[in-house]
Amino acid sequence: MPYQPIITRFGMLRGRDALEAVSLTLSGATLRLEAILNLEELHRCRLEFDGVRSYRVTALDDFLGDLSSSFDEVIGSDWAQSAKHYQVITYHFALEVQCVAGRIRIGDLETQ
């Protein structure tokens, strides 16, 4: 499966240390991951996934997916055949989401 990195205003997010999760909440069909983005300085960020059909959280040490980027869309996923499949790598866990759309907000700017 090809992994398509989501490009933010800071470029591609890479590495286990890029995102440190603060909270993960599901409200209706929207999943929100609040995190600290660790670049040259710290930034608050929020990843939101709309129309969530399913999600799974795996301890990073047990995760078998691609770790080259911290926020990807998984193209041609068998798991999310009729939806989008996103993968987020944080310091402690990998989050995979099957949903209609995902986006990241860093400060006040948004990337879809």
C-alpha positions in Angstrom: 0.0 0.0 0.0 1.4 3.4 -0.9 1.5 6.0 1.9 0.9 9.6 0.8 2.3 12.0 3.3 0.0 15.0 4.2 2.0 18.2 3.6 1.5 20.9 6.2 2.7 24.5 6.2 5.9 23.1 7.9 6.3 20.4 5.2 6.1 16.7 5.8 6.0 15.7 9.5 8.5 13.0 10.3 9.6 10.9 13.2 8.2 9.6 16.4 8.9 12.9 18.2 7.0 15.1 15.7 3.6 14.7 17.4 2.9 14.1 21.1 -0.7 13.3 21.8 -2.6 15.2 24.4 -6.1 13.9 24.0 -8.2 11.7 21.7 -12.0 12.2 21.6 -14.8 10.9 19.5 -17.9 13.1 19.3 -20.6 11.9 17.0 -18.8 10.8 13.9 -15.8 13.2 14.4 -12.6 12.0 15.9 -10.2 14.7 17.3 -6.6 14.2 18.3 -5.2 17.2 20.2 -1.4 17.2 20.1 1.8 19.2 20.5 3.8 19.5 17.2 7.5 19.4 18.1 9.5 21.3 15.5 12.1 24.0 16.2 9.5 25.3 18.6 6.3 23.8 20.0 2.9 24.3 18.3 -0.5 23.1 19.4 -2.3 21.2 16.7 -5.5 19.3 16.1 -6.2 16.5 13.7 -9.9 16.0 12.9 -11.5 13.2 11.0 -15.1 13.5 9.8 -17.5 10.7 9.1 -15.5 8.2 11.1 -16.5 4.6 10.4 -13.8 3.0 12.5 -10.5 3.7 14.1 -7.7 1.7 15.9 -4.9 2.7 18.2 -1.8 0.6 18.4 1.2 1.0 20.8 4.0 2.3 18.5 6.3 -0.5 19.5 3.8 -3.0 18.2 2.9 -1.1 15.0 3.8 -2.8 11.7 2.9 0.0 9.3 5.1 2.6 7.6 6.8 5.0 9.9 8.5 7.3 7.4 6.0 10.1 7.9 3.9 11.1 10.9 0.6 11.9 9.0 -0.3 9.9 5.9 -3.3 8.9 3.7 -3.0 5.2 3.0 -3.9 4.8 -0.7 -5.6 1.6 -1.8 -6.2 0.3 1.7 -7.9 -3.0 2.1 -9.2 -1.9 5.5 -11.0 1.2 4.3 -12.2 0.2 0.8 -15.1 2.7 0.5 -13.6 5.4 2.7 -10.3 7.2 3.3 -7.7 5.6 5.5 -5.4 7.9 7.5 -2.4 7.0 9.7 -1.0 9.2 12.4 2.2 8.4 14.2 2.6 10.0 17.7 5.3 9.5 20.3 3.4 6.7 22.0 1.0 5.2 19.5 -0.2 4.9 15.9 -3.7 5.9 15.1 -5.4 4.6 12.0 -8.8 6.1 11.0 -11.4 5.0 8.4 -13.4 8.1 7.5 -14.8 10.5 4.9 -12.2 13.3 5.4 -9.3 14.3 7.6 -7.4 17.5 8.2 -4.8 19.0 10.5 -4.9 22.5 12.1 -1.7 23.9 13.3 -2.3 27.1 15.3 -5.0 28.8 13.2 -4.1 27.4 9.8 -5.7 24.2 8.3 -4.5 21.6 5.8 -7.0 19.1 4.2 
